[in-house]
Amino acid sequence: MVHTFESSKTMTLSQFIRSEQFKHGGVRGAFTNIMLSIILGTKVVSRGVARSGLAGMLGLTGKKNIQGEYVQKLDEYSDEVFSATVGRSGEFSAMVSEEQDLLFSPIDGNESSDYVIAFDPIDGSSNIDTNVSIGTVWGIYRRIKGVSKSEIRDFKQPGRRQVAAGYAIYGSSTMFVFSTGDTVDGFTLDPTIGEFILTHPNLKMPEEGKYYSCNEGNYSTAGYYFNRFSKNYPKSSKVEEADFLSALGYYKSAPRYSLDPTDINKALEAFQLFIDKYPNSSRIERLTNIILSYTED
């Protein structure tokens, strides 16, 4: 097979970031330092995920995070990685991680820095043991003016005020997707050279698509724009299937013999919402059998 050279696939993530820096003259290299530290953390975690089974990083730690979720060993490992790599950039005054209860100072913190970062080192960690894709999510904010020291309100700003935001997916390949507000661009890690290569430039949501995939479990507490989109977006029978899988996810994420009633209540509430929404669904019998299994023992 003859492989043709594709010049569009020769731009690395590092080169792309430097080109973005020139578009934002006021950042003076800070943006590049920040992004390079996130990229390094992503590469380290990607390697850890790929070797997690061999390195004994699968399973629970026995702890719960601030969200009440069971902490996986890979959660803890990834949190340590990003806290170190991003924390050593010297560009942040404070950081927040889903795996830590409070905001914390970076290893090489800079109290005069204009930036703070929030991240979830491993999102979807309940999928780790089943070999389903997991990822990292992060967002960067400018500190609120007039505040001498970083506070939690620096992190509670509207999403539209983010300087940059992105995520990484660790699966059959590792992807890094981010935006500074202009475009959304995706990069795929080439493990042979250790570089992310631009593979999905200027990503956009199609006007029409075959699938509607969304967890509407928090519809009642979600923001205005999400609710407006969810309500008006064309739906089909695929939505019932998505809601069913979402409800089933609560059951699968809770330990079968958990003594914590919160785990059981979350599953039962998710099942009840599905039954109320789809009273004639053929899937109700399966959910009912699962509910009964909780009380058999």
ABEGO torsion letter per residue (X at the ends): XBBBBBAAAABBAAAAAAAAAAABAAAGGAAAAAAAAAAAAAAAAAAAAAAAAAAGABEBAGBBBAAGBBBBAAAAAAAAAAAAAAAAAGABABBBBAABABBBBBABBBAABABBBBBBABBGAAAAAAGBBBBBBBBBBBBBBGBABBBAAAAABBAAABABBBBBBBBABBBBBBBAGABBBBBBBBAAAGBBBBABBGBBBBABBABBBBBAAAAAABBAAAAAAAAABBBBAAAAAAAAAAAAAAAAABBAABABAAAAAAAAAAAAAAAAABAABAAAAAAAAAAAAAAAX
